[in-house]
Amino acid sequence: MTTADESAARIRAASATMEPALTCEGVSARYGRIEVCRNISLTVAEREVVTVLGPNGAGKSSLLGALGGQVRGGGAIRVGGHRIEALPAHRRAAAGLALVPEGRGNCFGSLTVRENLLLGARLAPRNERDTVYAEVLDLFPSLRSRLSQPASALSGGEQQMLAIGMALAGRPKLLALDEPSQGLAPTILRDLTRLFALLRGRGIGLLIAEQNHAFAAAMADRFVVIVGGELVAEGTRDELRRDVIAAAYLSKDGERS
């Protein structure tokens, strides 16, 4: 075996033993006594983008909320191999699961952009916070000129970028986003697509609940389809085309729904 072959073999062996960014088994979500998601199991590997598809009210947002600790639920949740389901939301974030919920309001409008980013960086090790802050600004250069302005003065697209930047400042293993494309201009969507590809290249796993199927298809490695609170299909785009239910959410008609 050549040196190059040996190196490739070591890389394959390391990859085979690497813990997924996220593993969830039998996860449920409920509001009071009403169960809106049940028995959902999935994995997201490092350097993988998994998109959750399904109709309105299917339970996509509730699933992400249950993973992040913002919605009550059950089941086993692991981030990087470590169980986190018993932890409150802020400790799940510290353990490596960063959640960016749907809509605006994910940053503190009365604080400056700089203050918001520094709050996000508090989840990173103390000796890495300055480095993390600089890295986030490298990812979102448009925020540099807005650092001293209140977050409430930003546009919708800029607020979304700031919210993602705050999440990334904690050095997560898994970034979960709920409807990140909502209300954004096409140019911002293209920026997001490039950003997610860059994050994947840096080893972060991404789990994205999305209604804009064209946007989802441009970046996803795998799809998960949820209908009526249950996972009904999972796989690559080509694999799901062979599933009647899943194909409905990957078709052009589905993209317009």
VEXTI-910618 format. One record per residue (C-alpha): residue in one letter; x, y, z; residue number from 1. Coordinates in steps of 0.001 Angstrom, whole numbers. Last residue first. Example, Ala and Ser with C-alpha at 12.3 -4.5 7.8 and 13.67 -1.06 7.14 Angstrom:
! VEXTI-910618
+------+---------+---------+---------+-----+
: rest :      px :      py :      pz :  nr :
+------+---------+---------+---------+-----+
:    S :   13670 :   -1060 :    7140 :   2 :
:    A :   12300 :   -4500 :    7800 :   1 :
+------+---------+---------+---------+-----+
END
This chain:
! VEXTI-910618
+------+---------+---------+---------+-----+
: rest :      px :      py :      pz :  nr :
+------+---------+---------+---------+-----+
:    S :  -47338 :   25231 :   -2357 : 257 :
:    R :  -45174 :   26435 :   -5235 : 256 :
:    E :  -42341 :   24001 :   -4554 : 255 :
:    G :  -44846 :   21161 :   -4308 : 254 :
:    D :  -46034 :   21833 :   -7843 : 253 :
:    K :  -42421 :   21751 :   -9016 : 252 :
:    S :  -42027 :   18356 :   -7365 : 251 :
:    L :  -39991 :   17638 :   -4235 : 250 :
:    Y :  -42890 :   17713 :   -1790 : 249 :
:    A :  -45102 :   15450 :   -3908 : 248 :
:    A :  -42147 :   13113 :   -4410 : 247 :
:    A :  -42146 :   12395 :    -680 : 246 :
:    I :  -45646 :   10939 :    -739 : 245 :
:    V :  -45091 :    8842 :   -3880 : 244 :
:    D :  -41625 :    7589 :   -2922 : 243 :
:    R :  -39361 :    6914 :   -5922 : 242 :
:    R :  -38445 :   10610 :   -6159 : 241 :
:    L :  -37271 :   10265 :   -2574 : 240 :
:    E :  -34207 :    8247 :   -3559 : 239 :
:    D :  -33147 :   10766 :   -6202 : 238 :
:    R :  -33463 :   13671 :   -3756 : 237 :
:    T :  -31496 :   11819 :   -1107 : 236 :
:    G :  -33239 :   10017 :    1711 : 235 :
:    E :  -36023 :   10076 :    4283 : 234 :
:    A :  -39749 :    9397 :    4139 : 233 :
:    V :  -42858 :    9393 :    6350 : 232 :
:    L :  -41542 :   10989 :    9545 : 231 :
:    E :  -44616 :   11629 :   11668 : 230 :
:    G :  -46238 :   14818 :   12954 : 229 :
:    G :  -49028 :   14752 :   10400 : 228 :
:    V :  -46574 :   14665 :    7509 : 227 :
:    I :  -42800 :   14945 :    7922 : 226 :
:    V :  -40395 :   14471 :    5006 : 225 :
:    V :  -36650 :   14259 :    5701 : 224 :
:    F :  -34307 :   15271 :    2891 : 223 :
:    R :  -30644 :   14573 :    2286 : 222 :
:    D :  -27600 :   16412 :     939 : 221 :
:    A :  -29511 :   19690 :     859 : 220 :
:    M :  -28172 :   22890 :    -731 : 219 :
:    A :  -30105 :   23841 :   -3860 : 218 :
:    A :  -33020 :   21552 :   -3009 : 217 :
:    A :  -33870 :   23611 :      65 : 216 :
:    F :  -34066 :   26868 :   -1874 : 215 :
:    A :  -36309 :   25241 :   -4482 : 214 :
:    H :  -38376 :   23718 :   -1695 : 213 :
:    N :  -39135 :   27009 :      22 : 212 :
:    Q :  -41048 :   25597 :    2997 : 211 :
:    E :  -37924 :   24832 :    5041 : 210 :
:    A :  -36882 :   23121 :    8239 : 209 :
:    I :  -33068 :   23070 :    8167 : 208 :
:    L :  -30718 :   20716 :   10000 : 207 :
:    L :  -27074 :   21666 :    9427 : 206 :
:    G :  -23951 :   19766 :   10507 : 205 :
:    I :  -20804 :   21851 :   10923 : 204 :
:    G :  -17504 :   20521 :    9563 : 203 :
:    R :  -16012 :   23647 :    8040 : 202 :
:    G :  -17106 :   22605 :    4544 : 201 :
:    R :  -20691 :   22438 :    5796 : 200 :
:    L :  -20331 :   25993 :    7028 : 199 :
:    L :  -19146 :   27137 :    3590 : 198 :
:    A :  -22034 :   25400 :    1818 : 197 :
:    F :  -24438 :   26996 :    4300 : 196 :
:    L :  -22970 :   30429 :    3596 : 195 :
:    R :  -23234 :   30015 :    -181 : 194 :
:    T :  -26916 :   29101 :     113 : 193 :
:    L :  -27460 :   31985 :    2523 : 192 :
:    D :  -25915 :   34484 :     101 : 191 :
:    R :  -28150 :   33154 :   -2671 : 190 :
:    L :  -31151 :   33621 :    -401 : 189 :
:    I :  -30044 :   37188 :     328 : 188 :
:    T :  -30017 :   37968 :   -3405 : 187 :
:    P :  -33453 :   36369 :   -3811 : 186 :
:    A :  -34963 :   38681 :   -1155 : 185 :
:    L :  -35887 :   37230 :    2238 : 184 :
:    G :  -39397 :   36863 :    3649 : 183 :
:    Q :  -38857 :   33355 :    5008 : 182 :
:    S :  -35597 :   31826 :    3785 : 181 :
:    P :  -34430 :   30686 :    7235 : 180 :
:    E :  -37605 :   28614 :    7771 : 179 :
:    D :  -36452 :   27058 :   11061 : 178 :
:    L :  -32683 :   26679 :   11374 : 177 :
:    A :  -30729 :   24042 :   13290 : 176 :
:    L :  -26938 :   24421 :   13464 : 175 :
:    L :  -25161 :   21324 :   14796 : 174 :
:    K :  -21595 :   21191 :   16151 : 173 :
:    P :  -21898 :   24719 :   17477 : 172 :
:    R :  -19033 :   27227 :   17955 : 171 :
:    G :  -21045 :   29639 :   20134 : 170 :
:    A :  -20436 :   32472 :   17672 : 169 :
:    L :  -22326 :   30431 :   15077 : 168 :
:    A :  -25646 :   31098 :   16801 : 167 :
:    M :  -24955 :   34829 :   17059 : 166 :
:    G :  -23964 :   34885 :   13380 : 165 :
:    I :  -27183 :   33109 :   12431 : 164 :
:    A :  -29178 :   35759 :   14297 : 163 :
:    L :  -27096 :   38525 :   12709 : 162 :
:    M :  -27656 :   37123 :    9216 : 161 :
:    Q :  -31398 :   36955 :    9874 : 160 :
:    Q :  -31339 :   40521 :   11167 : 159 :
:    E :  -29498 :   41599 :    8024 : 158 :
:    G :  -32129 :   39976 :    5817 : 157 :
:    G :  -34960 :   41620 :    7707 : 156 :
:    S :  -33249 :   45008 :    7524 : 155 :
:    L :  -31241 :   46264 :   10473 : 154 :
:    A :  -32265 :   49191 :   12688 : 153 :
:    S :  -33648 :   46881 :   15403 : 152 :
:    A :  -30149 :   45445 :   15838 : 151 :
:    P :  -29045 :   48768 :   17283 : 150 :
:    Q :  -26149 :   50389 :   15419 : 149 :
:    S :  -22524 :   50294 :   16603 : 148 :
:    L :  -21631 :   47181 :   14609 : 147 :
:    R :  -23405 :   48269 :   11428 : 146 :
:    S :  -20387 :   48806 :    9146 : 145 :
:    R :  -19004 :   45393 :   10039 : 144 :
:    L :  -22366 :   43670 :    9511 : 143 :
:    S :  -21931 :   43551 :    5728 : 142 :
:    P :  -18832 :   41382 :    6251 : 141 :
:    F :  -20950 :   38427 :    7439 : 140 :
:    L :  -18663 :   35369 :    7370 : 139 :
:    D :  -15572 :   37442 :    8195 : 138 :
:    L :  -17595 :   39109 :   10945 : 137 :
:    V :  -18294 :   35666 :   12394 : 136 :
:    E :  -14606 :   34776 :   12321 : 135 :
:    A :  -13645 :   37990 :   14135 : 134 :
:    Y :  -16092 :   37264 :   16968 : 133 :
:    V :  -14875 :   33663 :   17170 : 132 :
:    T :  -11257 :   34812 :   17499 : 131 :
:    D :  -12151 :   37284 :   20240 : 130 :
:    R :  -14137 :   34585 :   22032 : 129 :
:    E :  -11491 :   31848 :   21887 : 128 :
:    N :   -9846 :   32319 :   25304 : 127 :
:    R :  -13246 :   32389 :   27017 : 126 :
:    P :  -14396 :   29119 :   25452 : 125 :
:    A :  -17419 :   29770 :   23213 : 124 :
:    L :  -20906 :   30130 :   24691 : 123 :
:    R :  -20212 :   33801 :   25489 : 122 :
:    A :  -19748 :   34350 :   21738 : 121 :
:    G :  -23489 :   34761 :   21234 : 120 :
:    L :  -23565 :   37649 :   23694 : 119 :
:    L :  -20586 :   39199 :   21909 : 118 :
:    L :  -22498 :   39016 :   18630 : 117 :
:    N :  -25501 :   40792 :   20117 : 116 :
:    E :  -23315 :   43473 :   21691 : 115 :
:    R :  -21610 :   44170 :   18362 : 114 :
:    V :  -24945 :   44470 :   16541 : 113 :
:    T :  -26058 :   46959 :   19147 : 112 :
:    L :  -28618 :   46092 :   21793 : 111 :
:    S :  -32218 :   47342 :   21791 : 110 :
:    G :  -33251 :   44882 :   19084 : 109 :
:    F :  -31957 :   41792 :   20858 : 108 :
:    C :  -31657 :   39035 :   18257 : 107 :
:    N :  -33981 :   36203 :   17286 : 106 :
:    G :  -36929 :   38579 :   16973 : 105 :
:    R :  -37465 :   37943 :   13306 : 104 :
:    G :  -39015 :   34795 :   11928 : 103 :
:    E :  -38507 :   31083 :   12538 : 102 :
:    P :  -36158 :   29854 :   15247 : 101 :
:    V :  -32326 :   29801 :   15021 : 100 :
:    L :  -31204 :   26821 :   17107 :  99 :
:    A :  -27591 :   26080 :   18071 :  98 :
:    L :  -26838 :   22572 :   19345 :  97 :
:    G :  -23252 :   22375 :   20644 :  96 :
:    A :  -23377 :   21547 :   24341 :  95 :
:    A :  -23603 :   25263 :   25198 :  94 :
:    A :  -26771 :   25465 :   23109 :  93 :
:    R :  -28162 :   22441 :   24924 :  92 :
:    R :  -27260 :   24213 :   28165 :  91 :
:    H :  -29310 :   27260 :   27182 :  90 :
:    A :  -32310 :   25112 :   26223 :  89 :
:    P :  -32507 :   23111 :   29446 :  88 :
:    L :  -30693 :   19746 :   29578 :  87 :
:    A :  -32335 :   16327 :   29961 :  86 :
:    E :  -32388 :   15779 :   26178 :  85 :
:    I :  -28626 :   16410 :   25877 :  84 :
:    R :  -26983 :   12996 :   25470 :  83 :
:    H :  -23428 :   13265 :   24130 :  82 :
:    G :  -22410 :   11556 :   20860 :  81 :
:    G :  -21523 :   14780 :   19038 :  80 :
:    V :  -24984 :   16041 :   19893 :  79 :
:    R :  -27317 :   13321 :   21115 :  78 :
:    I :  -31079 :   13462 :   21587 :  77 :
:    A :  -33126 :   10593 :   23054 :  76 :
:    G :  -36910 :   10733 :   23167 :  75 :
:    G :  -39420 :   13074 :   24727 :  74 :
:    G :  -40954 :   16490 :   24263 :  73 :
:    R :  -41535 :   19963 :   25599 :  72 :
:    V :  -40788 :   22776 :   23154 :  71 :
:    Q :  -37896 :   25239 :   23549 :  70 :
:    G :  -35337 :   22539 :   24314 :  69 :
:    G :  -33459 :   22853 :   21021 :  68 :
:    L :  -34457 :   19405 :   19787 :  67 :
:    A :  -38063 :   19984 :   20848 :  66 :
:    G :  -38129 :   23339 :   19054 :  65 :
:    L :  -36720 :   21738 :   15917 :  64 :
:    L :  -39478 :   19128 :   16000 :  63 :
:    S :  -42125 :   21751 :   16733 :  62 :
:    S :  -41024 :   23767 :   13713 :  61 :
:    K :  -41403 :   20761 :   11409 :  60 :
:    G :  -44666 :   19565 :   12946 :  59 :
:    A :  -46785 :   19045 :    9832 :  58 :
:    G :  -48733 :   22268 :   10410 :  57 :
:    N :  -47848 :   23667 :    7013 :  56 :
:    P :  -46921 :   20846 :    4660 :  55 :
:    G :  -43658 :   18897 :    4854 :  54 :
:    L :  -39907 :   19169 :    4347 :  53 :
:    V :  -36999 :   18856 :    6778 :  52 :
:    T :  -33653 :   19579 :    5092 :  51 :
:    V :  -30456 :   17756 :    6025 :  50 :
:    V :  -27133 :   19464 :    5268 :  49 :
:    E :  -24046 :   17366 :    6035 :  48 :
:    R :  -20472 :   18307 :    6966 :  47 :
:    E :  -20750 :   16430 :   10273 :  46 :
:    A :  -23540 :   13912 :   10040 :  45 :
:    V :  -27201 :   14612 :   10729 :  44 :
:    T :  -29203 :   11715 :   12105 :  43 :
:    L :  -32893 :   10918 :   12310 :  42 :
:    S :  -35559 :    9389 :   14525 :  41 :
:    I :  -39058 :   10788 :   14967 :  40 :
:    N :  -41383 :    8852 :   17277 :  39 :
:    R :  -44084 :   11481 :   17535 :  38 :
:    C :  -44647 :   15106 :   16646 :  37 :
:    V :  -47673 :   17282 :   17539 :  36 :
:    E :  -48628 :   15675 :   20852 :  35 :
:    I :  -51382 :   17641 :   22560 :  34 :
:    R :  -51375 :   17203 :   26325 :  33 :
:    G :  -49681 :   20541 :   26991 :  32 :
:    Y :  -47959 :   21443 :   23754 :  31 :
:    R :  -46081 :   18380 :   22590 :  30 :
:    A :  -42982 :   17256 :   20752 :  29 :
:    S :  -41722 :   13697 :   20279 :  28 :
:    V :  -38305 :   12213 :   19561 :  27 :
:    G :  -38011 :    8456 :   19103 :  26 :
:    E :  -34269 :    8601 :   18476 :  25 :
:    C :  -32272 :   11735 :   17694 :  24 :
:    T :  -28687 :   11806 :   16495 :  23 :
:    L :  -26927 :   15063 :   15723 :  22 :
:    A :  -23371 :   16024 :   14702 :  21 :
:    P :  -22740 :   12361 :   13996 :  20 :
:    E :  -19916 :   10691 :   15975 :  19 :
:    M :  -16755 :    9950 :   14008 :  18 :
:    T :  -15751 :    6268 :   13948 :  17 :
:    A :  -16217 :    5761 :   10190 :  16 :
:    S :  -14684 :    9144 :    9414 :  15 :
:    A :  -11505 :    8217 :   11284 :  14 :
:    A :  -11250 :    4929 :    9384 :  13 :
:    R :  -11802 :    6671 :    6054 :  12 :
:    I :   -9115 :    9235 :    6878 :  11 :
:    R :   -6696 :    6507 :    7929 :  10 :
:    A :   -7360 :    4605 :    4690 :   9 :
:    A :   -6731 :    7736 :    2621 :   8 :
:    S :   -3395 :    8244 :    4363 :   7 :
:    E :   -2424 :    4606 :    3795 :   6 :
:    D :   -3337 :    4876 :     118 :   5 :
:    A :   -1245 :    8041 :    -240 :   4 :
:    T :    1692 :    6322 :    1474 :   3 :
:    T :    1377 :    3427 :    -941 :   2 :
:    M :       0 :       0 :       0 :   1 :
+------+---------+---------+---------+-----+
END
